[in-house]
Amino acid sequence: MGYIYEVGDIVTLKKPHPCGSKEWEILRVGADFRLKCMGCGHQIMISRKLVEKNTKDLKKKA
């Protein structure tokens, strides 16, 4: 879609995390993203390519 990702944005992914939440906060942007689950607080490192492919929605920080 052509989203512009920035630290602090909330990204909604297609598949839910095992805790049930689909929303993730972006903590780091680069070749890899660090995302924090908005449901349970779990943090993951994931490649930019996977994030771009699986993004359903993006909410910009306030």
Distance bins in CASP14 RR format, pairs under 12 A and 6 or more apart:
PFRMAT RR
TARGET T0000
AUTHOR 0000-0000-0000
RMODE 2
METHOD distances of the structure
MODEL  1
1 11 0 0 0 0 0 1 0 0 0 0 0
1 51 0 0 0 0 0 1 0 0 0 0 0
1 52 0 0 0 0 1 0 0 0 0 0 0
1 53 0 0 0 0 0 1 0 0 0 0 0
1 54 0 0 0 0 0 1 0 0 0 0 0
1 55 1 0 0 1 0 0 0 0 0 0 0
1 56 0 0 0 0 1 0 0 0 0 0 0
1 57 0 0 0 0 1 0 0 0 0 0 0
1 58 0 0 0 0 1 0 0 0 0 0 0
2 51 0 0 0 0 0 1 0 0 0 0 0
2 52 1 0 0 1 0 0 0 0 0 0 0
2 53 0 0 0 0 0 1 0 0 0 0 0
2 55 0 0 0 0 1 0 0 0 0 0 0
2 58 0 0 0 0 1 0 0 0 0 0 0
3 9 0 0 0 0 1 0 0 0 0 0 0
3 10 0 0 0 0 0 1 0 0 0 0 0
3 11 0 0 0 0 1 0 0 0 0 0 0
3 12 0 0 0 0 0 1 0 0 0 0 0
3 26 0 0 0 0 0 1 0 0 0 0 0
3 29 0 0 0 0 0 1 0 0 0 0 0
3 33 0 0 0 0 0 1 0 0 0 0 0
3 48 0 0 0 0 0 1 0 0 0 0 0
3 51 0 0 0 0 1 0 0 0 0 0 0
3 52 1 0 0 1 0 0 0 0 0 0 0
3 53 0 0 0 0 0 1 0 0 0 0 0
3 54 0 0 0 0 0 1 0 0 0 0 0
3 55 1 0 0 1 0 0 0 0 0 0 0
3 56 0 0 0 0 0 1 0 0 0 0 0
3 57 0 0 0 0 1 0 0 0 0 0 0
3 58 1 0 1 0 0 0 0 0 0 0 0
3 59 0 0 0 0 0 1 0 0 0 0 0
3 60 0 0 0 0 1 0 0 0 0 0 0
4 11 0 0 0 0 0 1 0 0 0 0 0
4 26 0 0 0 0 0 1 0 0 0 0 0
4 29 0 0 0 0 1 0 0 0 0 0 0
4 52 0 0 0 0 0 1 0 0 0 0 0
4 55 0 0 0 0 0 1 0 0 0 0 0
4 58 0 0 0 0 1 0 0 0 0 0 0
4 60 0 0 0 0 1 0 0 0 0 0 0
5 11 1 0 0 1 0 0 0 0 0 0 0
5 24 0 0 0 0 0 1 0 0 0 0 0
5 25 0 0 0 0 0 1 0 0 0 0 0
5 26 1 0 1 0 0 0 0 0 0 0 0
5 27 0 0 0 0 0 1 0 0 0 0 0
5 28 0 0 0 0 0 1 0 0 0 0 0
5 29 1 0 1 0 0 0 0 0 0 0 0
5 30 0 0 0 0 1 0 0 0 0 0 0
5 32 0 0 0 0 0 1 0 0 0 0 0
5 33 1 0 0 1 0 0 0 0 0 0 0
5 34 0 0 0 0 0 1 0 0 0 0 0
5 35 0 0 0 0 0 1 0 0 0 0 0
5 46 0 0 0 0 0 1 0 0 0 0 0
5 48 0 0 0 0 1 0 0 0 0 0 0
5 51 1 0 0 1 0 0 0 0 0 0 0
5 52 0 0 0 0 1 0 0 0 0 0 0
5 55 0 0 0 0 1 0 0 0 0 0 0
5 58 1 0 0 1 0 0 0 0 0 0 0
5 59 0 0 0 0 0 1 0 0 0 0 0
5 60 0 0 0 0 1 0 0 0 0 0 0
5 61 0 0 0 0 0 1 0 0 0 0 0
6 25 0 0 0 0 0 1 0 0 0 0 0
6 26 1 0 0 1 0 0 0 0 0 0 0
6 27 0 0 0 0 0 1 0 0 0 0 0
6 28 0 0 0 0 0 1 0 0 0 0 0
6 29 1 0 0 1 0 0 0 0 0 0 0
6 30 0 0 0 0 0 1 0 0 0 0 0
6 33 0 0 0 0 0 1 0 0 0 0 0
6 58 0 0 0 0 1 0 0 0 0 0 0
6 59 0 0 0 0 0 1 0 0 0 0 0
6 60 1 0 0 1 0 0 0 0 0 0 0
6 61 1 0 0 1 0 0 0 0 0 0 0
7 25 0 0 0 0 1 0 0 0 0 0 0
7 26 1 0 1 0 0 0 0 0 0 0 0
7 27 1 0 0 1 0 0 0 0 0 0 0
7 28 1 0 0 1 0 0 0 0 0 0 0
7 29 1 0 1 0 0 0 0 0 0 0 0
7 30 0 0 0 0 0 1 0 0 0 0 0
7 33 0 0 0 0 1 0 0 0 0 0 0
7 34 0 0 0 0 1 0 0 0 0 0 0
7 35 0 0 0 0 0 1 0 0 0 0 0
7 36 0 0 0 0 0 1 0 0 0 0 0
7 60 0 0 0 0 0 1 0 0 0 0 0
7 61 0 0 0 0 1 0 0 0 0 0 0
8 23 0 0 0 0 0 1 0 0 0 0 0
8 24 0 0 0 0 0 1 0 0 0 0 0
8 25 1 0 1 0 0 0 0 0 0 0 0
8 26 1 0 1 0 0 0 0 0 0 0 0
8 27 1 0 0 1 0 0 0 0 0 0 0
8 28 0 0 0 0 0 1 0 0 0 0 0
8 29 0 0 0 0 1 0 0 0 0 0 0
8 33 0 0 0 0 0 1 0 0 0 0 0
8 34 0 0 0 0 0 1 0 0 0 0 0
8 35 0 0 0 0 0 1 0 0 0 0 0
8 36 0 0 0 0 1 0 0 0 0 0 0
8 38 0 0 0 0 0 1 0 0 0 0 0
8 58 0 0 0 0 0 1 0 0 0 0 0
8 59 0 0 0 0 1 0 0 0 0 0 0
8 60 0 0 0 0 1 0 0 0 0 0 0
8 61 1 0 1 0 0 0 0 0 0 0 0
8 62 0 0 0 0 1 0 0 0 0 0 0
9 23 0 0 0 0 0 1 0 0 0 0 0
9 24 0 0 0 0 1 0 0 0 0 0 0
9 25 1 0 0 1 0 0 0 0 0 0 0
9 26 1 0 1 0 0 0 0 0 0 0 0
9 27 0 0 0 0 0 1 0 0 0 0 0
9 28 0 0 0 0 0 1 0 0 0 0 0
9 29 0 0 0 0 1 0 0 0 0 0 0
9 33 0 0 0 0 0 1 0 0 0 0 0
9 35 0 0 0 0 0 1 0 0 0 0 0
9 36 0 0 0 0 0 1 0 0 0 0 0
9 38 0 0 0 0 0 1 0 0 0 0 0
9 51 0 0 0 0 0 1 0 0 0 0 0
9 55 0 0 0 0 0 1 0 0 0 0 0
9 57 0 0 0 0 0 1 0 0 0 0 0
9 58 1 0 1 0 0 0 0 0 0 0 0
9 59 1 0 0 1 0 0 0 0 0 0 0
9 60 1 0 1 0 0 0 0 0 0 0 0
9 61 1 0 1 0 0 0 0 0 0 0 0
9 62 0 0 0 0 0 1 0 0 0 0 0
10 21 0 0 0 0 0 1 0 0 0 0 0
10 22 0 0 0 0 0 1 0 0 0 0 0
10 23 1 0 1 0 0 0 0 0 0 0 0
10 24 1 0 0 1 0 0 0 0 0 0 0
10 25 1 0 1 0 0 0 0 0 0 0 0
10 26 1 0 0 1 0 0 0 0 0 0 0
10 27 0 0 0 0 0 1 0 0 0 0 0
10 35 0 0 0 0 1 0 0 0 0 0 0
10 36 0 0 0 0 1 0 0 0 0 0 0
10 37 0 0 0 0 0 1 0 0 0 0 0
10 38 1 0 0 1 0 0 0 0 0 0 0
10 39 0 0 0 0 0 1 0 0 0 0 0
10 55 0 0 0 0 0 1 0 0 0 0 0
10 56 0 0 0 0 0 1 0 0 0 0 0
10 57 0 0 0 0 1 0 0 0 0 0 0
10 58 1 0 0 1 0 0 0 0 0 0 0
10 59 1 0 1 0 0 0 0 0 0 0 0
10 60 0 0 0 0 1 0 0 0 0 0 0
10 61 1 0 0 1 0 0 0 0 0 0 0
10 62 0 0 0 0 0 1 0 0 0 0 0
11 21 0 0 0 0 0 1 0 0 0 0 0
11 22 0 0 0 0 1 0 0 0 0 0 0
11 23 1 0 0 1 0 0 0 0 0 0 0
11 24 1 0 1 0 0 0 0 0 0 0 0
11 25 1 0 0 1 0 0 0 0 0 0 0
11 26 1 0 0 1 0 0 0 0 0 0 0
11 27 0 0 0 0 0 1 0 0 0 0 0
11 29 0 0 0 0 0 1 0 0 0 0 0
11 33 0 0 0 0 1 0 0 0 0 0 0
11 34 0 0 0 0 0 1 0 0 0 0 0
11 35 1 0 0 1 0 0 0 0 0 0 0
11 36 0 0 0 0 0 1 0 0 0 0 0
11 37 0 0 0 0 0 1 0 0 0 0 0
11 38 0 0 0 0 1 0 0 0 0 0 0
11 46 0 0 0 0 0 1 0 0 0 0 0
11 48 0 0 0 0 0 1 0 0 0 0 0
11 50 0 0 0 0 0 1 0 0 0 0 0
11 51 1 0 0 1 0 0 0 0 0 0 0
11 52 0 0 0 0 1 0 0 0 0 0 0
11 53 0 0 0 0 0 1 0 0 0 0 0
11 54 0 0 0 0 1 0 0 0 0 0 0
11 55 1 0 1 0 0 0 0 0 0 0 0
11 56 0 0 0 0 1 0 0 0 0 0 0
11 57 1 0 0 1 0 0 0 0 0 0 0
11 58 1 0 1 0 0 0 0 0 0 0 0
11 59 1 0 0 1 0 0 0 0 0 0 0
11 60 0 0 0 0 0 1 0 0 0 0 0
11 61 0 0 0 0 0 1 0 0 0 0 0
12 21 0 0 0 0 1 0 0 0 0 0 0
12 22 1 0 1 0 0 0 0 0 0 0 0
12 23 1 0 1 0 0 0 0 0 0 0 0
12 24 1 0 0 1 0 0 0 0 0 0 0
12 25 0 0 0 0 0 1 0 0 0 0 0
12 26 0 0 0 0 0 1 0 0 0 0 0
12 35 0 0 0 0 0 1 0 0 0 0 0
12 37 0 0 0 0 0 1 0 0 0 0 0
12 38 0 0 0 0 1 0 0 0 0 0 0
12 51 0 0 0 0 0 1 0 0 0 0 0
12 54 0 0 0 0 1 0 0 0 0 0 0
12 55 1 0 0 1 0 0 0 0 0 0 0
12 56 1 0 1 0 0 0 0 0 0 0 0
12 57 1 0 1 0 0 0 0 0 0 0 0
12 58 1 0 0 1 0 0 0 0 0 0 0
12 59 1 0 0 1 0 0 0 0 0 0 0
13 20 0 0 0 0 0 1 0 0 0 0 0
13 21 0 0 0 0 1 0 0 0 0 0 0
13 22 1 0 1 0 0 0 0 0 0 0 0
13 23 0 0 0 0 1 0 0 0 0 0 0
13 24 1 0 0 1 0 0 0 0 0 0 0
13 25 0 0 0 0 0 1 0 0 0 0 0
13 26 0 0 0 0 0 1 0 0 0 0 0
13 33 0 0 0 0 0 1 0 0 0 0 0
13 35 0 0 0 0 1 0 0 0 0 0 0
13 37 0 0 0 0 0 1 0 0 0 0 0
13 38 0 0 0 0 0 1 0 0 0 0 0
13 44 0 0 0 0 0 1 0 0 0 0 0
13 46 0 0 0 0 1 0 0 0 0 0 0
13 50 0 0 0 0 1 0 0 0 0 0 0
13 51 1 0 0 1 0 0 0 0 0 0 0
13 52 0 0 0 0 0 1 0 0 0 0 0
13 53 0 0 0 0 1 0 0 0 0 0 0
13 54 1 0 1 0 0 0 0 0 0 0 0
13 55 1 0 0 1 0 0 0 0 0 0 0
13 56 1 0 0 1 0 0 0 0 0 0 0
13 57 0 0 0 0 1 0 0 0 0 0 0
13 58 0 0 0 0 0 1 0 0 0 0 0
14 22 1 0 0 1 0 0 0 0 0 0 0
14 23 0 0 0 0 0 1 0 0 0 0 0
14 24 0 0 0 0 0 1 0 0 0 0 0
14 50 0 0 0 0 0 1 0 0 0 0 0
14 51 0 0 0 0 0 1 0 0 0 0 0
14 52 0 0 0 0 0 1 0 0 0 0 0
14 53 0 0 0 0 1 0 0 0 0 0 0
14 54 1 0 1 0 0 0 0 0 0 0 0
14 55 1 0 0 1 0 0 0 0 0 0 0
14 56 1 0 1 0 0 0 0 0 0 0 0
14 57 0 0 0 0 1 0 0 0 0 0 0
15 21 0 0 0 0 0 1 0 0 0 0 0
15 22 1 0 0 1 0 0 0 0 0 0 0
15 24 0 0 0 0 0 1 0 0 0 0 0
15 50 0 0 0 0 0 1 0 0 0 0 0
15 53 0 0 0 0 0 1 0 0 0 0 0
15 54 1 0 0 1 0 0 0 0 0 0 0
15 55 0 0 0 0 0 1 0 0 0 0 0
15 56 0 0 0 0 1 0 0 0 0 0 0
16 22 1 0 1 0 0 0 0 0 0 0 0
16 23 0 0 0 0 1 0 0 0 0 0 0
16 24 0 0 0 0 0 1 0 0 0 0 0
16 37 0 0 0 0 1 0 0 0 0 0 0
16 38 0 0 0 0 0 1 0 0 0 0 0
16 39 0 0 0 0 1 0 0 0 0 0 0
16 40 0 0 0 0 0 1 0 0 0 0 0
16 54 0 0 0 0 0 1 0 0 0 0 0
16 56 0 0 0 0 0 1 0 0 0 0 0
17 23 0 0 0 0 1 0 0 0 0 0 0
17 24 1 0 0 1 0 0 0 0 0 0 0
17 35 0 0 0 0 1 0 0 0 0 0 0
17 36 0 0 0 0 0 1 0 0 0 0 0
17 37 1 0 1 0 0 0 0 0 0 0 0
17 38 0 0 0 0 1 0 0 0 0 0 0
17 39 1 0 0 1 0 0 0 0 0 0 0
17 40 1 0 0 1 0 0 0 0 0 0 0
17 41 0 0 0 0 1 0 0 0 0 0 0
17 42 1 0 0 1 0 0 0 0 0 0 0
17 43 0 0 0 0 0 1 0 0 0 0 0
17 44 0 0 0 0 1 0 0 0 0 0 0
17 46 0 0 0 0 0 1 0 0 0 0 0
17 54 0 0 0 0 0 1 0 0 0 0 0
18 37 0 0 0 0 1 0 0 0 0 0 0
18 39 0 0 0 0 0 1 0 0 0 0 0
18 40 0 0 0 0 1 0 0 0 0 0 0
18 42 0 0 0 0 1 0 0 0 0 0 0
18 44 0 0 0 0 0 1 0 0 0 0 0
19 36 0 0 0 0 0 1 0 0 0 0 0
19 37 1 0 0 1 0 0 0 0 0 0 0
19 38 0 0 0 0 1 0 0 0 0 0 0
19 39 1 0 1 0 0 0 0 0 0 0 0
19 40 1 0 1 0 0 0 0 0 0 0 0
19 41 0 0 0 0 1 0 0 0 0 0 0
19 42 1 0 0 1 0 0 0 0 0 0 0
20 37 0 0 0 0 1 0 0 0 0 0 0
20 38 0 0 0 0 0 1 0 0 0 0 0
20 39 1 0 0 1 0 0 0 0 0 0 0
20 40 0 0 0 0 1 0 0 0 0 0 0
20 42 0 0 0 0 0 1 0 0 0 0 0
21 35 0 0 0 0 0 1 0 0 0 0 0
21 36 0 0 0 0 0 1 0 0 0 0 0
21 37 1 0 1 0 0 0 0 0 0 0 0
21 38 1 0 1 0 0 0 0 0 0 0 0
21 39 1 1 0 0 0 0 0 0 0 0 0
21 40 1 0 0 1 0 0 0 0 0 0 0
21 41 0 0 0 0 1 0 0 0 0 0 0
21 42 0 0 0 0 1 0 0 0 0 0 0
22 35 0 0 0 0 0 1 0 0 0 0 0
22 37 0 0 0 0 1 0 0 0 0 0 0
22 38 0 0 0 0 1 0 0 0 0 0 0
22 39 0 0 0 0 1 0 0 0 0 0 0
22 54 0 0 0 0 0 1 0 0 0 0 0
22 55 0 0 0 0 0 1 0 0 0 0 0
22 56 1 0 0 1 0 0 0 0 0 0 0
22 57 0 0 0 0 1 0 0 0 0 0 0
22 59 0 0 0 0 0 1 0 0 0 0 0
23 35 0 0 0 0 1 0 0 0 0 0 0
23 36 0 0 0 0 1 0 0 0 0 0 0
23 37 1 0 0 1 0 0 0 0 0 0 0
23 38 1 0 1 0 0 0 0 0 0 0 0
23 39 1 0 0 1 0 0 0 0 0 0 0
23 40 0 0 0 0 0 1 0 0 0 0 0
23 41 0 0 0 0 0 1 0 0 0 0 0
23 55 0 0 0 0 0 1 0 0 0 0 0
23 56 0 0 0 0 1 0 0 0 0 0 0
23 57 0 0 0 0 1 0 0 0 0 0 0
23 58 0 0 0 0 0 1 0 0 0 0 0
23 59 0 0 0 0 1 0 0 0 0 0 0
24 33 0 0 0 0 1 0 0 0 0 0 0
24 34 0 0 0 0 1 0 0 0 0 0 0
24 35 1 0 1 0 0 0 0 0 0 0 0
24 36 1 0 0 1 0 0 0 0 0 0 0
24 37 1 0 1 0 0 0 0 0 0 0 0
24 38 1 0 0 1 0 0 0 0 0 0 0
24 39 0 0 0 0 1 0 0 0 0 0 0
24 40 0 0 0 0 0 1 0 0 0 0 0
24 41 0 0 0 0 1 0 0 0 0 0 0
24 42 0 0 0 0 1 0 0 0 0 0 0
24 43 0 0 0 0 1 0 0 0 0 0 0
24 44 0 0 0 0 1 0 0 0 0 0 0
24 45 0 0 0 0 0 1 0 0 0 0 0
24 46 0 0 0 0 1 0 0 0 0 0 0
24 50 0 0 0 0 0 1 0 0 0 0 0
24 51 0 0 0 0 1 0 0 0 0 0 0
24 54 0 0 0 0 0 1 0 0 0 0 0
24 55 0 0 0 0 1 0 0 0 0 0 0
24 56 0 0 0 0 0 1 0 0 0 0 0
24 57 0 0 0 0 0 1 0 0 0 0 0
24 58 0 0 0 0 0 1 0 0 0 0 0
24 59 0 0 0 0 0 1 0 0 0 0 0
25 33 0 0 0 0 0 1 0 0 0 0 0
25 34 0 0 0 0 1 0 0 0 0 0 0
25 35 1 0 0 1 0 0 0 0 0 0 0
25 36 1 0 1 0 0 0 0 0 0 0 0
25 37 0 0 0 0 1 0 0 0 0 0 0
25 38 1 0 0 1 0 0 0 0 0 0 0
25 39 0 0 0 0 0 1 0 0 0 0 0
25 41 0 0 0 0 1 0 0 0 0 0 0
25 42 0 0 0 0 0 1 0 0 0 0 0
25 43 0 0 0 0 1 0 0 0 0 0 0
25 44 0 0 0 0 0 1 0 0 0 0 0
25 58 0 0 0 0 0 1 0 0 0 0 0
25 59 0 0 0 0 1 0 0 0 0 0 0
25 61 0 0 0 0 1 0 0 0 0 0 0
26 32 0 0 0 0 0 1 0 0 0 0 0
26 33 1 0 0 1 0 0 0 0 0 0 0
26 34 1 0 0 1 0 0 0 0 0 0 0
26 35 1 0 0 1 0 0 0 0 0 0 0
26 36 0 0 0 0 1 0 0 0 0 0 0
26 37 0 0 0 0 0 1 0 0 0 0 0
26 38 0 0 0 0 0 1 0 0 0 0 0
26 43 0 0 0 0 0 1 0 0 0 0 0
26 44 0 0 0 0 0 1 0 0 0 0 0
26 45 0 0 0 0 0 1 0 0 0 0 0
26 46 0 0 0 0 0 1 0 0 0 0 0
26 48 0 0 0 0 0 1 0 0 0 0 0
26 51 0 0 0 0 1 0 0 0 0 0 0
26 55 0 0 0 0 0 1 0 0 0 0 0
26 58 0 0 0 0 1 0 0 0 0 0 0
26 59 0 0 0 0 0 1 0 0 0 0 0
26 60 0 0 0 0 0 1 0 0 0 0 0
26 61 0 0 0 0 1 0 0 0 0 0 0
27 33 1 0 0 1 0 0 0 0 0 0 0
27 34 1 0 1 0 0 0 0 0 0 0 0
27 35 1 0 0 1 0 0 0 0 0 0 0
27 36 1 0 1 0 0 0 0 0 0 0 0
27 37 0 0 0 0 0 1 0 0 0 0 0
27 38 0 0 0 0 0 1 0 0 0 0 0
27 41 0 0 0 0 0 1 0 0 0 0 0
27 42 0 0 0 0 0 1 0 0 0 0 0
27 43 1 0 0 1 0 0 0 0 0 0 0
27 44 0 0 0 0 1 0 0 0 0 0 0
27 45 0 0 0 0 1 0 0 0 0 0 0
27 46 0 0 0 0 0 1 0 0 0 0 0
27 61 0 0 0 0 0 1 0 0 0 0 0
28 34 1 1 0 0 0 0 0 0 0 0 0
28 35 0 0 0 0 1 0 0 0 0 0 0
28 36 0 0 0 0 1 0 0 0 0 0 0
28 43 0 0 0 0 1 0 0 0 0 0 0
28 44 0 0 0 0 0 1 0 0 0 0 0
28 45 0 0 0 0 1 0 0 0 0 0 0
28 46 0 0 0 0 0 1 0 0 0 0 0
28 48 0 0 0 0 0 1 0 0 0 0 0
28 51 0 0 0 0 0 1 0 0 0 0 0
29 35 0 0 0 0 0 1 0 0 0 0 0
29 45 0 0 0 0 0 1 0 0 0 0 0
29 46 0 0 0 0 0 1 0 0 0 0 0
29 48 0 0 0 0 1 0 0 0 0 0 0
29 51 0 0 0 0 1 0 0 0 0 0 0
29 52 0 0 0 0 0 1 0 0 0 0 0
30 45 0 0 0 0 0 1 0 0 0 0 0
30 46 0 0 0 0 0 1 0 0 0 0 0
30 47 0 0 0 0 1 0 0 0 0 0 0
30 48 1 0 0 1 0 0 0 0 0 0 0
30 49 0 0 0 0 0 1 0 0 0 0 0
30 51 0 0 0 0 1 0 0 0 0 0 0
30 52 0 0 0 0 0 1 0 0 0 0 0
31 45 0 0 0 0 0 1 0 0 0 0 0
31 46 0 0 0 0 0 1 0 0 0 0 0
31 47 1 0 0 1 0 0 0 0 0 0 0
31 48 1 0 1 0 0 0 0 0 0 0 0
31 49 0 0 0 0 1 0 0 0 0 0 0
31 50 0 0 0 0 0 1 0 0 0 0 0
31 51 0 0 0 0 0 1 0 0 0 0 0
31 52 0 0 0 0 0 1 0 0 0 0 0
32 44 0 0 0 0 1 0 0 0 0 0 0
32 45 1 0 1 0 0 0 0 0 0 0 0
32 46 1 0 0 1 0 0 0 0 0 0 0
32 47 1 0 1 0 0 0 0 0 0 0 0
32 48 1 0 0 1 0 0 0 0 0 0 0
32 49 0 0 0 0 1 0 0 0 0 0 0
32 50 0 0 0 0 1 0 0 0 0 0 0
32 51 0 0 0 0 1 0 0 0 0 0 0
33 43 0 0 0 0 0 1 0 0 0 0 0
33 44 0 0 0 0 1 0 0 0 0 0 0
33 45 1 0 0 1 0 0 0 0 0 0 0
33 46 1 0 1 0 0 0 0 0 0 0 0
33 47 1 0 0 1 0 0 0 0 0 0 0
33 48 1 0 0 1 0 0 0 0 0 0 0
33 49 0 0 0 0 0 1 0 0 0 0 0
33 50 0 0 0 0 1 0 0 0 0 0 0
33 51 1 0 1 0 0 0 0 0 0 0 0
33 52 0 0 0 0 1 0 0 0 0 0 0
33 54 0 0 0 0 0 1 0 0 0 0 0
33 55 0 0 0 0 0 1 0 0 0 0 0
34 41 0 0 0 0 0 1 0 0 0 0 0
34 42 0 0 0 0 0 1 0 0 0 0 0
34 43 1 0 0 1 0 0 0 0 0 0 0
34 44 1 0 0 1 0 0 0 0 0 0 0
34 45 1 0 1 0 0 0 0 0 0 0 0
34 46 0 0 0 0 1 0 0 0 0 0 0
34 47 0 0 0 0 0 1 0 0 0 0 0
34 48 0 0 0 0 0 1 0 0 0 0 0
34 51 0 0 0 0 0 1 0 0 0 0 0
35 41 0 0 0 0 1 0 0 0 0 0 0
35 42 0 0 0 0 1 0 0 0 0 0 0
35 43 1 0 0 1 0 0 0 0 0 0 0
35 44 1 0 1 0 0 0 0 0 0 0 0
35 45 0 0 0 0 1 0 0 0 0 0 0
35 46 1 0 0 1 0 0 0 0 0 0 0
35 47 0 0 0 0 0 1 0 0 0 0 0
35 48 0 0 0 0 0 1 0 0 0 0 0
35 50 0 0 0 0 0 1 0 0 0 0 0
35 51 1 0 0 1 0 0 0 0 0 0 0
35 54 0 0 0 0 0 1 0 0 0 0 0
35 55 0 0 0 0 0 1 0 0 0 0 0
36 42 1 0 0 1 0 0 0 0 0 0 0
36 43 1 0 1 0 0 0 0 0 0 0 0
36 44 0 0 0 0 1 0 0 0 0 0 0
36 45 0 0 0 0 0 1 0 0 0 0 0
36 46 0 0 0 0 0 1 0 0 0 0 0
37 43 1 0 0 1 0 0 0 0 0 0 0
37 44 1 0 0 1 0 0 0 0 0 0 0
37 46 0 0 0 0 0 1 0 0 0 0 0
38 59 0 0 0 0 0 1 0 0 0 0 0
44 50 0 0 0 0 0 1 0 0 0 0 0
44 51 0 0 0 0 0 1 0 0 0 0 0
45 51 0 0 0 0 0 1 0 0 0 0 0
46 52 0 0 0 0 0 1 0 0 0 0 0
46 53 0 0 0 0 0 1 0 0 0 0 0
46 54 0 0 0 0 1 0 0 0 0 0 0
46 55 0 0 0 0 0 1 0 0 0 0 0
47 53 0 0 0 0 1 0 0 0 0 0 0
47 54 0 0 0 0 0 1 0 0 0 0 0
48 54 0 0 0 0 0 1 0 0 0 0 0
48 55 0 0 0 0 0 1 0 0 0 0 0
49 55 0 0 0 0 0 1 0 0 0 0 0
51 58 0 0 0 0 0 1 0 0 0 0 0
52 58 0 0 0 0 0 1 0 0 0 0 0
END
